[in-house]
Amino acid sequence: MDRLENGNLMSPSKNGDPKPKAKLEAGTNRRRNVFAPKTKTGCFTCRRRRIKCDEQRPICKRCVSARFDCEYPKLLSKKRPPVLVLQPSSSSQPAGTEHVGYETELFGCFRTFIVASLGGSFNHLFWRVDVPAAAQIHPSLWHSALAIAAIHHSARLQKARVRESGIKQLQRNVIRNHYYILALTHYNKSIRHVADLLGSRHLHSLTYMEKEMVIINNILYLGICSMLEDPIQQNSHNTNLFNFLEAVRFGEEDPSTHSGVARFEDLLSVVLAIDGSFDGNEKTPDREFRAWAVAIPKHYALQTITQAYLEILPVVYRRLAFSDTEILPSTGQAMEEILRQKRIRSFEAKLDAFEKGHRNLNQRDREAVEMMRLYMQCMNIRSEILGKTSREDAMEHDAKWIAVVDQIGDLQARTTPLDRPYSHEIAPITFAPSLGALLGTVAASAHNVDTRRKAVDLMKKWPFKENNTSSEEEAVGFEAMIDFGLRGPERTRPWQQAGLPILPTFENGSLESGIFDGCKGCECIYGRFICKDHKLGRYTPDMTSVPPRIGLLSMYERRHELPLTWYSLEYT
């Protein structure tokens, strides 16, 4: 690259040494091919692109929109400001915000540790680059970033305090409260910035970058509430997010207007992952019952990992495929399962083609593909078992779960942000499908009790927190379900003997001879197979109880309207 030195414009020679490119000719006033910028304040990037720079610092809007490095010229004076590029900086903050010393530390924590986990195996550039860059532009996002970093410190100290006693516990409590107050302060500042914007403007007049800012803020608010384990506030922010998305019809804009800091597809995938994992409430029902929801894009061919991620989301989250719940009369089988299998086969073909055309994927993208393959593998095993016509075949295919659990554990060990297994650190939060949640699929679907327990142990080994789900709650819940399934035949025997029969899972209750009598037994084999009527039929949480508890019903108990069996959810 050419550079200015001692009044001469220098360019590299063939041997790498700089040589003068143009200078004043001796005895003349004529300048030859001298670099003469039209403005001293525009960035180099816009000059090279031959477009007008808006001269906004530290990063001009044109470079943000085009995702280019924004480089301003060095001045030939004593004050030589550093070159600024589109990368997160621990010391740069939005214009108009007053610098406070501790903010540098908090923002450093945000961009180094917190964003590393928020996307899980996906949206790496979005979280590691785009969101920190946006926080350096928008004051509201700056305060959101500081708030979630402060809450991270507070929650980490709270978890450590539980394991200590005496003076150390008191000292940690003081520091924890300090970070909590900082978090609350910046959280309120962020909300005020967003409220001022939305209160002073009509929603339809917002620029795309302003919409992007509001959406990312709401996502970070959800992260704060998740760390605080505050489901009421979390539901409130979910409602606010979905209402805003509907009001601005997010995703229906002219694609040419998508000129924000982040790529549109990355932001869209985060929004859909949140929507897919959201449990509806009175104010905001599930996606299928809403008048409007963000559309899910379809791709004939995959060009990026993010596009692959968008394609797999409706398979991972059933709520995103709500149109697939009709019944196919000709087979009596749920159309949902048929269409899911069709979608899986289509996705696998697209992913195969993507990998063949992109053989030089980086490590993170390869890990993302590996995770998507594991999700497909789990979906296929579950469907294969459901389609078996004999108990022996079902048990044979059930053994496939063991290898999958080992693969999940291996990928967890390679991708976790935690420093060691069974860590006492707070679980990393993700706004994406996690390997921990995939272990939940195994724990819920497998018949073999050893496989299910191994899946639960991996949840404890590599803690996680995915949107509304935490590994602590999941592990305790699945341990209760395992015990519930093992005790099923013993629990329902009195009701069967009273004349309420168990329905057979397979033809003639898997008996080779004789006639199956549902009032005398079932097809369960202790620890190896659970019959259809002893499978979990209903899960009823009671979080108001102390300690929290869950009520469970098998399919048999649900059909006959029998009482719940309650389990305490005692976890630290």
N, C-alpha and C positions, 0 to 999 in steps of 0.2 A: 504494500500500500504506500502511495506517495505521502511524504510528510514535509513540513516546513522547518528549515533549520538555518539559522544565521541569515535570514532574509532570502534564502534560496529554496526552491521547491525540490526536494530530494526524491529520487526513485532508486530502487535497487539495480545494480549492474548485474551482468551475467554471473560474476563470481560472488555475488551476494553483498558486495560493498556498496554503500550509498554513493550516488553520483549526482551532481547538479543536473536538474532537468531543464531549468530555465533561469536566467538571471539577466540583469541589465548589461547590455553591450557597452564596451568601453567607449567613452567619448560620445555617447548618444543618450537621449532621453527615452528611447524606444524600448519597451519591454517585450520580450519574446515568449509567448505561450505561458504567461505567468498565471497561476491559479488565483482568481479574484472573485471570492464569494460575493453574492449580492447582499447578503446580510451576515452580520457577525453573531447573530443569536440563534439562527436555525440549526437543527441537528445535521450531522454529516450524512446520516442515513437518508433523510428526505432529499438532500442535495444530490446524492448519487442516483436516487430514484427519479429525479427531476420533477418533484412535486413540491407544493407549497407546505412548509412546516408551520404548525400552529404555535411553535416555540414554547410549549408548556413544559415545565421542568418538574420533577427529574426525568420524566418520560413523556414524550409528546403523544397526543392521541392517535396520530396516524401510525406511529410505530406500534402502539398498543393494539390497534385494530388489525394491523397486518402481521402481528407477532414477530416483529423484527427487533434486533438489538438497537436501542436508541443511543447514539453516540454524539455527544456535543463537542464542538471544537475546543482544543486547548488554547488558552489565551497567552500571548507573548508578554506577560507581565509577571510581577512577583506573585500574584495570586493565580495559582494554577489548579482549578477545580478538577477532581478526578473524573475520568470518563464514566458515564452512567450507562448501564445496559439494562435490558429487561430481565433482571434476575433479582430475587428477593435479597434485601439487604437488612442487616440487623440494626442499622442506625438511621435508615431513611424512613420518614413518616409523611403522611399527607400534609399538603400545604394548609396552614391555618390551625394546626394542632400544636399546642404548647409542648415542648420537649421536657420530659421528666426522666431523670436518670434510670429509674427502675424499669421503665418501659422497654429499654434496649434489651435487658435480660429477659423480660417476658416474651417479647417478640422473637428473640433468639430461640427460646424454648418452643414457641409455636411453630416456627419454620423448620426447626431441626428435629423435634421429637413428635409433636402432635400430628402435623400433616402427614408424617410418614406412615401413620396407621389408618387415617380416615378413609382412604380409598381401598384398603386391603390390597388385593392383587391387581386392581384396576385404577384407571384415571390417575396415573402416576404424575404426569406433567400438570394436570389440573390442580392437584393438591400441593405438589412440591414447588411449582413455579407460578401458576396463574393466580391462585388464591392469595399467596403472600404478596404478589405484585399488585393485585387489586386492593389489598389492605394498605398498600403504600400510596394509593390514589384516593380512596374513599375514607373519610374520617370514621364513618359508621363501621366499616369493616375493620379498620385499625383497632377500634375499641372492642369489637367482637373478638378479634384475635387475642388481644390482651386479656379479655375476660375469661376465655376458655383456657388460656395458659395459666392464669391465676387459679382457676378452679382445679386444674390438673395438679398444681402444687398442693393446694388445700386437701384434695382427695388423697393424694399420695401420703401426706403427713398424717391424715386421719387413719389410714390403713396401718401405717407404722405405729401410731400411738396405741392402737388396740393391743399390740404385742409387747408394749412396754409398761412400766409402772413407776410410781414415785416422781422425782423431780424431772426426769427426762420426758415423762408424759406431759407434765405441766408446761415444760418449755415448748414442746412440739405443739401443744394446744394453742399457746400464744401466737406462734408463727402461723399455724393453720388459720386461726381467726383473722390474722393480718391479711393473708392471701384471699380469704373469703371476702373480706371487706373491699379489697382491690377489685376482685372479680365483680362484685355487685355494683361498684362504682362505674366500671367501664361498661358493664352490661346495660346499665341505665342510660349512660351516655350514648351508646350505640342505638338503643331504642328511640331516644329523643331525636337523633339525627334522622332515622328512618321515618318517624312520625312527622317531623317537620316537613320532610320532602313530600310525603303522601298527603299531608294536610294542606299543602300550598299549591298542589298541582292536580289537574285531572288525570286519572290513570292513563287515559288514551293519549295524553300529551307526553308521557314519559319516554325518554330515549331508550334504546335497547340496553345501553350500558347502565342506565339507572335501574331498569328492570332486573338486569343481571345482579346488580348490587343488592337489591332487596331480597332476591331469591337466595343468594349466598349467605346473606345475614341470617335469614330464617333457618338455613341449614346449620349454621354455627350455633344458633340459639338451641336447636334440637340437641346438638352435641353437649352444650352446657347443661341442659336439663337431664341428659342421660348420665353425665358425670355426677350430678347432684342426686340422681335417682328420684326425680320428681315427676311422676307420670302425669299429674294434673297439668303442670306447666307445659310438659311435652305435648300432651294432647292439644293444648291451646295453641302452641306454635304450629303443630301439624295443621290445625284448622285454618290458621292465618295463612300458612303457605298455600294450601289447596285453594282457598278463597281468592288469594292474589293471582295464582296461576290461571284460575278461571276468569277473573275480571280482565286480565290483560290478554287472555287467549294465548298463553305461552305455547310456542311451537307453530302457531298459525301465521306468524309474521312472514313477510317477504324475506327469503333467505339472504338477500343482498343487504339487509339491515342488521344482520348478526355481526355487528362490529364491536363486540365487547372485549374484555381482557382474555376471557377463556374461550375455547372452542365450543360451539353450540352443542355438538354431540356429547361432549364430556359433561356439560351441565345437565343436559337432558337425561343422560344415563343415571346421574346421581338422583335427580328428581324422581325418576321411575323406580329406582331401587327403594327409595323412601316410601313411595306410594304402594309398592308391592308388599312391603313388610308392615304396612299400617293396619292396625285393628280399628275398625270403624267404631264410632260412638254416636251419641244422640245428635250432636251438632254436625258432625261430618261422618256420613255413612261410608261403608266400603265403596270402592271404586265402581262396582257394578250398579250401585243404587244412586249414583250421582247423575245430575243432569248433564254434566260435562266433565271430561277428564283429559289429561294430556295424551295426545295420540302416540302410539308406539310405531316407530318407523319400520319399514320392511326394506331389505336390501337383496337384490338379485345376486349380487356377488359382494364379498367382504373385502374392503380395501384397507381397513385398519382394525386394530385390536378393539377399539371402542365400538366399532360397528358390530364386531363379533359379540361383544358384551351386551349390546342392545338386543341382539337376536336371541340370546340365551335367557334374558330376564323373564319373558313370559313362561318359560319352561320351569325356571326356579321358583317364581312367585305365581301361584295359581290365580291370585287376584288380578293379575295383569292379563289373564286369558279368560275373563269372565264370560265371554261369548261362547265358550266351549262347554257349556253345562247342559246342553239339551240331551235328550235321551234318543238313542237310535232304536226305533221300534222293531226293526227287523232282527236285531240280535239281542235286544234287552240289555245291552251293555251301555254304559255311560259314554255319550259322544265325547265327553271331556277326555277320557283316556285314549280313545281312538285318535283324536286330533292331536293330543300331546305326543303320541308315538310318531305321527306323521311329521310334526314339527321337529322332533328330535332327529329323525332320519334326514330331513331337509337341512337342519343345522349342521349335522355331522358331515354331510357332503360339502357344504359351503366351507366349513372349517378345514377339511382336507385340501380343498382347492386353494384356500388362503395360505396354508402352510407350504404347499408346493410352490406358490408364487412369491413367498417371502421366506427364503431359506436363511437369511441373515438377521433373524430377530434377535433383539438384545435379551439379556437374561430375564429381565422383568416380564417382557412380553412372552417369553417361553414359559415362565412360571404361570402366567395368566392362562395360556393355552392348556397347560397341564391341569390347572384347576378346572377349567371348563370341561375337559375330557373326563375328569373324575365325576363331575356333576352328571354328565351324560351316562357314564357307567353305572352310577347309582340309580338313575331313573330307569335304565334298561333292566337292571337286576330286579328291581321292584316290580316292574311290569311282567317280566318273565315268570316270577313266582306267582303273581296273581293269575296268570294264564295257565298254570299247571292243573292237570286233571286228576292227580293222585298225590297223596301225602308224601310218598317216597320221592317223587320227582321234585316236589316243592322243597323238601329237605335237602336234596342234592344241590339244587340251585342256591339254596340259602347259604351253603358253604362258600359261595363266591364272595360273600361280604367280608370274609377274613382278610383276603388279599387287598381289598379296597381300603379297609381300615388301616392296614400297614402302609399303603401308599399315601393316605391322607396324613398319617403321623409323620412320614418322612418329609412331605412337603411343608407341613407345619413347622418342623424343626429348621427347615431351610429359609422360611419366609417370615417367621415371627419377629416382631420388634423387641420382644422380651429377651433379657440377657441370659436366662436360664429356665429350665423346666420347673414346674410347680412354684413359680415366682410369687412372692407376696406383693409385688407391685400391682398397681391398679391395672385392670385389663384394658388393652388398647381398644378404642372405639372405631368402628368402621361403618360407613354408609354404603355397604356393598355386601353381596353374598359372601359369607366367610366359610372357611374350612370347618370351624366349630359348628356352624349351623348344619353343614353337610353331615357331620357326625350325628347330629340330631335325627337326620333322615335315616341313618343306619340304626340308631337306637330305637326308633319308632317302628321300623319295618322288619328288622331281622327277627327270626324265630329263636335262634340259638342264644341262650342266656350268656354264654361266655363272650360271644361276639358283641352283644349289647353292652356288657360291662366293660369291655375293652374300649368301646367307643366313648362311654361315659368317663373312663379314666383319662382318655386323651383330652376331653374337655377340661378336666382339672389340671392336666399337665401343661397345656397351653391355653390359659384363660383368654376369653374374648368377650366383646360386647358389641353386638350387631344391632344397630338401631334400638329397638325396644327390648332386645333379648340379651341376657348376660349368662355367661357360662356357669356362674354359681347357681343361679336359679334353674337353669337347664339341667345341670348335673343332679341336683337334689330332686327335681321333678322326675327325671328319667329313672333314678334309683327307686322312687316310689312306684312308677309304672312297671318296672321290672318285677318288684315284689308283688304288685297287684296281679300281674299276669300269671306268676307262678302259683298264687293262691286261688286262681279262678275256679278250678274244678271243686276244690274244697268249699269255697264260699257259696257256690250255686247249687251244691248237691241237695241241701234241704228243700230248695225251691223245686228242683227237678223231681224229687221224690213226692212233692206235694202236687205234682201233675203239670208242671210247666216245663215242657221238653226243650232240650237243646236242638238246634237245627244242624244237620250234617254239613260239613264243609265240602266233602267230596261224595261221590256216589256211594250210597249205602254206608255212610259214615266210615269209609275206608276199611270195612270188613270184607274179608274174602269169602266168608260163608255166614249164614244166619241173617237175621234182620236187625238193623240198627235201631236201638231204643233210646231216644233222646231223654227219657226220664231216668235212665240208669247210668249213663256215662257220656263221654265226649271223645273227640279225637286227639286231645292234647297228649303230648309225651313230655314229661317233666324236664324242663331245661332245654328241650330240643325242638318242640313244635307247639304252637298255640292255635287252637281251632278258631274258626271264624267267629263263633259266638262269644269266645273269651277274649277276643281282641278288644282293644280300647274303643269304647263307643262315645264317651263324653268326658271332657276335661273342664272342670269348673273351679277357677281360682277364687280364693277369698283373701284378698290382700289387706282387709280391714282387721282380720283376726291377729292376735298376738300369741305366738308367732304366726306368720302367714301360713295358709294351708291350701290344699287342693282336694276337691272331691272328684272321685273317679267312678265311672260306670262302664261295664263291658257292654258289648252289643246285646247280649242276652238280657242283662239287667235294664238296659235302656228300653228294649222292646217291651218288657213286662213292667216297666215303671217301678222298679225296685229302688230302695234307698241308696244314696251315695256312700262310698267308703272314703273316709277322710284321712289324709296324711299331712303331718306338719312339715313345713318347709323351713327347717332350721339350718341357717348358714351364716357365716361370719362376714 
